[in-house]
């Protein structure tokens, strides 16, 4: 049987917990390798964008054939893949992304300054 690798974030320290899955069920609570805390991942039911959503802690996790984690809502028995924000892994920033964000911020501030100067010139007339 092929093992699938999935990732989930620790809500305590926000480090990524990699899970190697050999079957289709994961035992909970999960243990973070970085801080040693045990935690239960949180999911949205029925979807993250739904107006009537609620958050619940998953007591049992399942993994589909593509390696995505899902669970069942204990109140509604809906299948949900929507991890709550505290359980989603964050992407690590690269130096290129940091430099791009810095220069984007500089250009934005410069354009605000130039617009202020332009506005003062126009209103003097």
MODELLER restraints for C-alpha pairs under 7 A, 6 or more apart:
rsr = mdl.restraints
at = mdl.atoms
rsr.add(forms.Gaussian(group=physical.xy_distance, feature=features.Distance(at['CA:1:A'], at['CA:22:A']), mean=6.78, stdev=0.5))
rsr.add(forms.Gaussian(group=physical.xy_distance, feature=features.Distance(at['CA:2:A'], at['CA:22:A']), mean=6.57, stdev=0.5))
rsr.add(forms.Gaussian(group=physical.xy_distance, feature=features.Distance(at['CA:3:A'], at['CA:20:A']), mean=6.29, stdev=0.5))
rsr.add(forms.Gaussian(group=physical.xy_distance, feature=features.Distance(at['CA:3:A'], at['CA:21:A']), mean=5.32, stdev=0.5))
rsr.add(forms.Gaussian(group=physical.xy_distance, feature=features.Distance(at['CA:3:A'], at['CA:22:A']), mean=4.53, stdev=0.5))
rsr.add(forms.Gaussian(group=physical.xy_distance, feature=features.Distance(at['CA:4:A'], at['CA:20:A']), mean=5.75, stdev=0.5))
rsr.add(forms.Gaussian(group=physical.xy_distance, feature=features.Distance(at['CA:4:A'], at['CA:21:A']), mean=5.12, stdev=0.5))
rsr.add(forms.Gaussian(group=physical.xy_distance, feature=features.Distance(at['CA:4:A'], at['CA:22:A']), mean=6.59, stdev=0.5))
rsr.add(forms.Gaussian(group=physical.xy_distance, feature=features.Distance(at['CA:4:A'], at['CA:67:A']), mean=5.55, stdev=0.5))
rsr.add(forms.Gaussian(group=physical.xy_distance, feature=features.Distance(at['CA:5:A'], at['CA:18:A']), mean=6.82, stdev=0.5))
rsr.add(forms.Gaussian(group=physical.xy_distance, feature=features.Distance(at['CA:5:A'], at['CA:19:A']), mean=5.65, stdev=0.5))
rsr.add(forms.Gaussian(group=physical.xy_distance, feature=features.Distance(at['CA:5:A'], at['CA:20:A']), mean=4.67, stdev=0.5))
rsr.add(forms.Gaussian(group=physical.xy_distance, feature=features.Distance(at['CA:5:A'], at['CA:21:A']), mean=6.24, stdev=0.5))
rsr.add(forms.Gaussian(group=physical.xy_distance, feature=features.Distance(at['CA:5:A'], at['CA:67:A']), mean=6.51, stdev=0.5))
rsr.add(forms.Gaussian(group=physical.xy_distance, feature=features.Distance(at['CA:6:A'], at['CA:18:A']), mean=5.89, stdev=0.5))
rsr.add(forms.Gaussian(group=physical.xy_distance, feature=features.Distance(at['CA:6:A'], at['CA:19:A']), mean=5.20, stdev=0.5))
rsr.add(forms.Gaussian(group=physical.xy_distance, feature=features.Distance(at['CA:6:A'], at['CA:20:A']), mean=6.58, stdev=0.5))
rsr.add(forms.Gaussian(group=physical.xy_distance, feature=features.Distance(at['CA:6:A'], at['CA:67:A']), mean=5.98, stdev=0.5))
rsr.add(forms.Gaussian(group=physical.xy_distance, feature=features.Distance(at['CA:6:A'], at['CA:68:A']), mean=6.77, stdev=0.5))
rsr.add(forms.Gaussian(group=physical.xy_distance, feature=features.Distance(at['CA:7:A'], at['CA:16:A']), mean=6.43, stdev=0.5))
rsr.add(forms.Gaussian(group=physical.xy_distance, feature=features.Distance(at['CA:7:A'], at['CA:17:A']), mean=5.64, stdev=0.5))
rsr.add(forms.Gaussian(group=physical.xy_distance, feature=features.Distance(at['CA:7:A'], at['CA:18:A']), mean=4.58, stdev=0.5))
rsr.add(forms.Gaussian(group=physical.xy_distance, feature=features.Distance(at['CA:7:A'], at['CA:19:A']), mean=5.94, stdev=0.5))
rsr.add(forms.Gaussian(group=physical.xy_distance, feature=features.Distance(at['CA:7:A'], at['CA:89:A']), mean=6.72, stdev=0.5))
rsr.add(forms.Gaussian(group=physical.xy_distance, feature=features.Distance(at['CA:8:A'], at['CA:16:A']), mean=5.81, stdev=0.5))
rsr.add(forms.Gaussian(group=physical.xy_distance, feature=features.Distance(at['CA:8:A'], at['CA:17:A']), mean=5.31, stdev=0.5))
rsr.add(forms.Gaussian(group=physical.xy_distance, feature=features.Distance(at['CA:8:A'], at['CA:18:A']), mean=6.63, stdev=0.5))
rsr.add(forms.Gaussian(group=physical.xy_distance, feature=features.Distance(at['CA:8:A'], at['CA:87:A']), mean=5.86, stdev=0.5))
rsr.add(forms.Gaussian(group=physical.xy_distance, feature=features.Distance(at['CA:8:A'], at['CA:88:A']), mean=5.78, stdev=0.5))
rsr.add(forms.Gaussian(group=physical.xy_distance, feature=features.Distance(at['CA:8:A'], at['CA:89:A']), mean=5.39, stdev=0.5))
rsr.add(forms.Gaussian(group=physical.xy_distance, feature=features.Distance(at['CA:9:A'], at['CA:15:A']), mean=5.67, stdev=0.5))
rsr.add(forms.Gaussian(group=physical.xy_distance, feature=features.Distance(at['CA:9:A'], at['CA:16:A']), mean=4.52, stdev=0.5))
rsr.add(forms.Gaussian(group=physical.xy_distance, feature=features.Distance(at['CA:9:A'], at['CA:17:A']), mean=5.68, stdev=0.5))
rsr.add(forms.Gaussian(group=physical.xy_distance, feature=features.Distance(at['CA:9:A'], at['CA:87:A']), mean=4.71, stdev=0.5))
rsr.add(forms.Gaussian(group=physical.xy_distance, feature=features.Distance(at['CA:9:A'], at['CA:88:A']), mean=5.36, stdev=0.5))
rsr.add(forms.Gaussian(group=physical.xy_distance, feature=features.Distance(at['CA:9:A'], at['CA:89:A']), mean=4.60, stdev=0.5))
rsr.add(forms.Gaussian(group=physical.xy_distance, feature=features.Distance(at['CA:10:A'], at['CA:16:A']), mean=6.36, stdev=0.5))
rsr.add(forms.Gaussian(group=physical.xy_distance, feature=features.Distance(at['CA:10:A'], at['CA:17:A']), mean=6.63, stdev=0.5))
rsr.add(forms.Gaussian(group=physical.xy_distance, feature=features.Distance(at['CA:10:A'], at['CA:32:A']), mean=6.24, stdev=0.5))
rsr.add(forms.Gaussian(group=physical.xy_distance, feature=features.Distance(at['CA:10:A'], at['CA:87:A']), mean=6.28, stdev=0.5))
rsr.add(forms.Gaussian(group=physical.xy_distance, feature=features.Distance(at['CA:11:A'], at['CA:86:A']), mean=5.26, stdev=0.5))
rsr.add(forms.Gaussian(group=physical.xy_distance, feature=features.Distance(at['CA:11:A'], at['CA:87:A']), mean=6.02, stdev=0.5))
rsr.add(forms.Gaussian(group=physical.xy_distance, feature=features.Distance(at['CA:13:A'], at['CA:35:A']), mean=6.79, stdev=0.5))
rsr.add(forms.Gaussian(group=physical.xy_distance, feature=features.Distance(at['CA:15:A'], at['CA:34:A']), mean=6.91, stdev=0.5))
rsr.add(forms.Gaussian(group=physical.xy_distance, feature=features.Distance(at['CA:16:A'], at['CA:89:A']), mean=5.77, stdev=0.5))
rsr.add(forms.Gaussian(group=physical.xy_distance, feature=features.Distance(at['CA:17:A'], at['CA:32:A']), mean=6.18, stdev=0.5))
rsr.add(forms.Gaussian(group=physical.xy_distance, feature=features.Distance(at['CA:17:A'], at['CA:33:A']), mean=6.98, stdev=0.5))
rsr.add(forms.Gaussian(group=physical.xy_distance, feature=features.Distance(at['CA:24:A'], at['CA:62:A']), mean=5.42, stdev=0.5))
rsr.add(forms.Gaussian(group=physical.xy_distance, feature=features.Distance(at['CA:24:A'], at['CA:63:A']), mean=4.83, stdev=0.5))
rsr.add(forms.Gaussian(group=physical.xy_distance, feature=features.Distance(at['CA:24:A'], at['CA:64:A']), mean=6.53, stdev=0.5))
rsr.add(forms.Gaussian(group=physical.xy_distance, feature=features.Distance(at['CA:25:A'], at['CA:61:A']), mean=5.83, stdev=0.5))
rsr.add(forms.Gaussian(group=physical.xy_distance, feature=features.Distance(at['CA:25:A'], at['CA:62:A']), mean=4.45, stdev=0.5))
rsr.add(forms.Gaussian(group=physical.xy_distance, feature=features.Distance(at['CA:25:A'], at['CA:63:A']), mean=6.19, stdev=0.5))
rsr.add(forms.Gaussian(group=physical.xy_distance, feature=features.Distance(at['CA:26:A'], at['CA:60:A']), mean=6.58, stdev=0.5))
rsr.add(forms.Gaussian(group=physical.xy_distance, feature=features.Distance(at['CA:26:A'], at['CA:61:A']), mean=5.09, stdev=0.5))
rsr.add(forms.Gaussian(group=physical.xy_distance, feature=features.Distance(at['CA:26:A'], at['CA:62:A']), mean=5.97, stdev=0.5))
rsr.add(forms.Gaussian(group=physical.xy_distance, feature=features.Distance(at['CA:27:A'], at['CA:60:A']), mean=6.19, stdev=0.5))
rsr.add(forms.Gaussian(group=physical.xy_distance, feature=features.Distance(at['CA:27:A'], at['CA:61:A']), mean=6.81, stdev=0.5))
rsr.add(forms.Gaussian(group=physical.xy_distance, feature=features.Distance(at['CA:28:A'], at['CA:40:A']), mean=6.49, stdev=0.5))
rsr.add(forms.Gaussian(group=physical.xy_distance, feature=features.Distance(at['CA:28:A'], at['CA:59:A']), mean=6.16, stdev=0.5))
rsr.add(forms.Gaussian(group=physical.xy_distance, feature=features.Distance(at['CA:28:A'], at['CA:60:A']), mean=5.89, stdev=0.5))
rsr.add(forms.Gaussian(group=physical.xy_distance, feature=features.Distance(at['CA:29:A'], at['CA:38:A']), mean=5.84, stdev=0.5))
rsr.add(forms.Gaussian(group=physical.xy_distance, feature=features.Distance(at['CA:29:A'], at['CA:39:A']), mean=5.28, stdev=0.5))
rsr.add(forms.Gaussian(group=physical.xy_distance, feature=features.Distance(at['CA:29:A'], at['CA:40:A']), mean=5.10, stdev=0.5))
rsr.add(forms.Gaussian(group=physical.xy_distance, feature=features.Distance(at['CA:30:A'], at['CA:38:A']), mean=5.43, stdev=0.5))
rsr.add(forms.Gaussian(group=physical.xy_distance, feature=features.Distance(at['CA:30:A'], at['CA:39:A']), mean=5.40, stdev=0.5))
rsr.add(forms.Gaussian(group=physical.xy_distance, feature=features.Distance(at['CA:30:A'], at['CA:40:A']), mean=6.31, stdev=0.5))
rsr.add(forms.Gaussian(group=physical.xy_distance, feature=features.Distance(at['CA:31:A'], at['CA:37:A']), mean=5.74, stdev=0.5))
rsr.add(forms.Gaussian(group=physical.xy_distance, feature=features.Distance(at['CA:31:A'], at['CA:38:A']), mean=4.41, stdev=0.5))
rsr.add(forms.Gaussian(group=physical.xy_distance, feature=features.Distance(at['CA:31:A'], at['CA:39:A']), mean=6.47, stdev=0.5))
rsr.add(forms.Gaussian(group=physical.xy_distance, feature=features.Distance(at['CA:32:A'], at['CA:38:A']), mean=6.37, stdev=0.5))
rsr.add(forms.Gaussian(group=physical.xy_distance, feature=features.Distance(at['CA:40:A'], at['CA:57:A']), mean=5.84, stdev=0.5))
rsr.add(forms.Gaussian(group=physical.xy_distance, feature=features.Distance(at['CA:40:A'], at['CA:58:A']), mean=6.13, stdev=0.5))
rsr.add(forms.Gaussian(group=physical.xy_distance, feature=features.Distance(at['CA:41:A'], at['CA:57:A']), mean=5.80, stdev=0.5))
rsr.add(forms.Gaussian(group=physical.xy_distance, feature=features.Distance(at['CA:41:A'], at['CA:58:A']), mean=5.90, stdev=0.5))
rsr.add(forms.Gaussian(group=physical.xy_distance, feature=features.Distance(at['CA:41:A'], at['CA:87:A']), mean=5.75, stdev=0.5))
rsr.add(forms.Gaussian(group=physical.xy_distance, feature=features.Distance(at['CA:42:A'], at['CA:55:A']), mean=6.42, stdev=0.5))
rsr.add(forms.Gaussian(group=physical.xy_distance, feature=features.Distance(at['CA:42:A'], at['CA:56:A']), mean=5.51, stdev=0.5))
rsr.add(forms.Gaussian(group=physical.xy_distance, feature=features.Distance(at['CA:42:A'], at['CA:57:A']), mean=4.44, stdev=0.5))
rsr.add(forms.Gaussian(group=physical.xy_distance, feature=features.Distance(at['CA:42:A'], at['CA:58:A']), mean=6.01, stdev=0.5))
rsr.add(forms.Gaussian(group=physical.xy_distance, feature=features.Distance(at['CA:42:A'], at['CA:83:A']), mean=6.12, stdev=0.5))
rsr.add(forms.Gaussian(group=physical.xy_distance, feature=features.Distance(at['CA:42:A'], at['CA:84:A']), mean=5.43, stdev=0.5))
rsr.add(forms.Gaussian(group=physical.xy_distance, feature=features.Distance(at['CA:42:A'], at['CA:87:A']), mean=6.32, stdev=0.5))
rsr.add(forms.Gaussian(group=physical.xy_distance, feature=features.Distance(at['CA:43:A'], at['CA:55:A']), mean=5.58, stdev=0.5))
rsr.add(forms.Gaussian(group=physical.xy_distance, feature=features.Distance(at['CA:43:A'], at['CA:56:A']), mean=5.65, stdev=0.5))
rsr.add(forms.Gaussian(group=physical.xy_distance, feature=features.Distance(at['CA:43:A'], at['CA:57:A']), mean=6.45, stdev=0.5))
rsr.add(forms.Gaussian(group=physical.xy_distance, feature=features.Distance(at['CA:43:A'], at['CA:58:A']), mean=6.89, stdev=0.5))
rsr.add(forms.Gaussian(group=physical.xy_distance, feature=features.Distance(at['CA:43:A'], at['CA:82:A']), mean=5.59, stdev=0.5))
rsr.add(forms.Gaussian(group=physical.xy_distance, feature=features.Distance(at['CA:43:A'], at['CA:83:A']), mean=4.38, stdev=0.5))
rsr.add(forms.Gaussian(group=physical.xy_distance, feature=features.Distance(at['CA:43:A'], at['CA:84:A']), mean=4.90, stdev=0.5))
rsr.add(forms.Gaussian(group=physical.xy_distance, feature=features.Distance(at['CA:44:A'], at['CA:53:A']), mean=6.23, stdev=0.5))
rsr.add(forms.Gaussian(group=physical.xy_distance, feature=features.Distance(at['CA:44:A'], at['CA:54:A']), mean=5.67, stdev=0.5))
rsr.add(forms.Gaussian(group=physical.xy_distance, feature=features.Distance(at['CA:44:A'], at['CA:55:A']), mean=4.68, stdev=0.5))
rsr.add(forms.Gaussian(group=physical.xy_distance, feature=features.Distance(at['CA:44:A'], at['CA:56:A']), mean=6.65, stdev=0.5))
rsr.add(forms.Gaussian(group=physical.xy_distance, feature=features.Distance(at['CA:44:A'], at['CA:82:A']), mean=5.42, stdev=0.5))
rsr.add(forms.Gaussian(group=physical.xy_distance, feature=features.Distance(at['CA:44:A'], at['CA:83:A']), mean=6.20, stdev=0.5))
rsr.add(forms.Gaussian(group=physical.xy_distance, feature=features.Distance(at['CA:44:A'], at['CA:84:A']), mean=5.88, stdev=0.5))
rsr.add(forms.Gaussian(group=physical.xy_distance, feature=features.Distance(at['CA:45:A'], at['CA:53:A']), mean=5.30, stdev=0.5))
rsr.add(forms.Gaussian(group=physical.xy_distance, feature=features.Distance(at['CA:45:A'], at['CA:54:A']), mean=5.49, stdev=0.5))
rsr.add(forms.Gaussian(group=physical.xy_distance, feature=features.Distance(at['CA:45:A'], at['CA:55:A']), mean=6.34, stdev=0.5))
rsr.add(forms.Gaussian(group=physical.xy_distance, feature=features.Distance(at['CA:45:A'], at['CA:73:A']), mean=6.42, stdev=0.5))
rsr.add(forms.Gaussian(group=physical.xy_distance, feature=features.Distance(at['CA:45:A'], at['CA:80:A']), mean=6.30, stdev=0.5))
rsr.add(forms.Gaussian(group=physical.xy_distance, feature=features.Distance(at['CA:46:A'], at['CA:53:A']), mean=5.94, stdev=0.5))
rsr.add(forms.Gaussian(group=physical.xy_distance, feature=features.Distance(at['CA:46:A'], at['CA:78:A']), mean=6.47, stdev=0.5))
rsr.add(forms.Gaussian(group=physical.xy_distance, feature=features.Distance(at['CA:46:A'], at['CA:80:A']), mean=6.16, stdev=0.5))
rsr.add(forms.Gaussian(group=physical.xy_distance, feature=features.Distance(at['CA:47:A'], at['CA:53:A']), mean=6.46, stdev=0.5))
rsr.add(forms.Gaussian(group=physical.xy_distance, feature=features.Distance(at['CA:47:A'], at['CA:80:A']), mean=6.89, stdev=0.5))
rsr.add(forms.Gaussian(group=physical.xy_distance, feature=features.Distance(at['CA:47:A'], at['CA:82:A']), mean=5.95, stdev=0.5))
rsr.add(forms.Gaussian(group=physical.xy_distance, feature=features.Distance(at['CA:48:A'], at['CA:82:A']), mean=5.87, stdev=0.5))
rsr.add(forms.Gaussian(group=physical.xy_distance, feature=features.Distance(at['CA:58:A'], at['CA:71:A']), mean=6.65, stdev=0.5))
rsr.add(forms.Gaussian(group=physical.xy_distance, feature=features.Distance(at['CA:60:A'], at['CA:71:A']), mean=6.66, stdev=0.5))
rsr.add(forms.Gaussian(group=physical.xy_distance, feature=features.Distance(at['CA:61:A'], at['CA:69:A']), mean=6.66, stdev=0.5))
rsr.add(forms.Gaussian(group=physical.xy_distance, feature=features.Distance(at['CA:61:A'], at['CA:70:A']), mean=6.10, stdev=0.5))
rsr.add(forms.Gaussian(group=physical.xy_distance, feature=features.Distance(at['CA:61:A'], at['CA:71:A']), mean=5.24, stdev=0.5))
rsr.add(forms.Gaussian(group=physical.xy_distance, feature=features.Distance(at['CA:62:A'], at['CA:69:A']), mean=5.72, stdev=0.5))
rsr.add(forms.Gaussian(group=physical.xy_distance, feature=features.Distance(at['CA:62:A'], at['CA:70:A']), mean=5.33, stdev=0.5))
rsr.add(forms.Gaussian(group=physical.xy_distance, feature=features.Distance(at['CA:62:A'], at['CA:71:A']), mean=5.84, stdev=0.5))
rsr.add(forms.Gaussian(group=physical.xy_distance, feature=features.Distance(at['CA:63:A'], at['CA:69:A']), mean=4.65, stdev=0.5))
rsr.add(forms.Gaussian(group=physical.xy_distance, feature=features.Distance(at['CA:63:A'], at['CA:70:A']), mean=6.17, stdev=0.5))
rsr.add(forms.Gaussian(group=physical.xy_distance, feature=features.Distance(at['CA:69:A'], at['CA:81:A']), mean=6.31, stdev=0.5))
rsr.add(forms.Gaussian(group=physical.xy_distance, feature=features.Distance(at['CA:70:A'], at['CA:79:A']), mean=6.90, stdev=0.5))
rsr.add(forms.Gaussian(group=physical.xy_distance, feature=features.Distance(at['CA:70:A'], at['CA:80:A']), mean=5.61, stdev=0.5))
rsr.add(forms.Gaussian(group=physical.xy_distance, feature=features.Distance(at['CA:70:A'], at['CA:81:A']), mean=4.49, stdev=0.5))
rsr.add(forms.Gaussian(group=physical.xy_distance, feature=features.Distance(at['CA:71:A'], at['CA:79:A']), mean=5.82, stdev=0.5))
rsr.add(forms.Gaussian(group=physical.xy_distance, feature=features.Distance(at['CA:71:A'], at['CA:80:A']), mean=5.69, stdev=0.5))
rsr.add(forms.Gaussian(group=physical.xy_distance, feature=features.Distance(at['CA:71:A'], at['CA:81:A']), mean=6.80, stdev=0.5))
rsr.add(forms.Gaussian(group=physical.xy_distance, feature=features.Distance(at['CA:72:A'], at['CA:78:A']), mean=5.42, stdev=0.5))
rsr.add(forms.Gaussian(group=physical.xy_distance, feature=features.Distance(at['CA:72:A'], at['CA:79:A']), mean=4.60, stdev=0.5))
rsr.add(forms.Gaussian(group=physical.xy_distance, feature=features.Distance(at['CA:72:A'], at['CA:80:A']), mean=6.14, stdev=0.5))
rsr.add(forms.Gaussian(group=physical.xy_distance, feature=features.Distance(at['CA:73:A'], at['CA:79:A']), mean=6.57, stdev=0.5))
